[in-house]
Amino acid sequence: MAVAVMALAAFATACVGGGSDPTGEKPPTNDKSAPGANAGTGGGSGKQKGGKADFDTVFNTEDRIRQALPDPGAMKGWKPKTGRADIEDQPKSAAECGPDTHWDCTGIADGSVKFEAAGENAYFNIQAYADKKAAEAACSKEKAWSAKYGKAEVPPVSEVESHAYYRNAGSLDGLDLTMCLGTVIAQVRVEDGGGSSLDPATVRSLAQLFVPRIQKAAATS
C-alpha cells in the first residue's frame, strides 16, 4: 500500500472549505443535554429515499478522500488529533481475496480522521471500492463480521443503510456505526476515553455530518 500520512492541520487545509464546514450541517456536539440529542427511534437501518446515496463515483484519489472526511471547522467542541488518506497501488480483485478474507480486502483507498472531546474519542473512516458491486459485497461481509458484537439501538441516519454495534473486546470500549453509501463504506466510531456514556445520539449526530460530506465529495468533479 502507498501510504500518505499527514498532520491533521495540513490534512484539514486540503479539505473542502479549508477548515470550514461546507455542508451547511449543524456541527455535532458531545453535549448529551443539547436539544434534540436523543430524538428519534428505530433500529438504525434503512435506505436513502430518492437514491441520493446511490452514487457511482470512485473515491480513488487522496483529494476526494480528504473532501469526504470532516475537518476541524465541522467539528465544533472536538479537538483534532490525526488524519490520513491511503491509496492502494495494486488493489486486489474479489478472486484474489476469496470468500473468507476480511471485508476490506478489495478496497482501493481509505482514509480516517480522529477527534477528541471530554471523555470520548471520535473516529471517521472511509473505505473505497472500485464500483458499487464490490462495495455491496464488502458491506455484506462487514455486517456479518459486526454481528458478533452487541447490537446498538441507534436511530436511522438520514435513512441510509446502516447498522451499529457496541465493540467491547479487550481494552476497547466503543460504539461503531457503519453506513454503505454507493461505492464506499463509511464508519463512525466513538470510544470511551474516560467518562463516556457511548450515547447512540452522539454517534448518530456525527454520522449525520459525515453523510452529506461524502455525497458532496462524490459530486465534485
Disulfide bonds with the S-S distance in Angstrom:
Cys97-Cys105 2.02
Cys139-Cys180 2.15
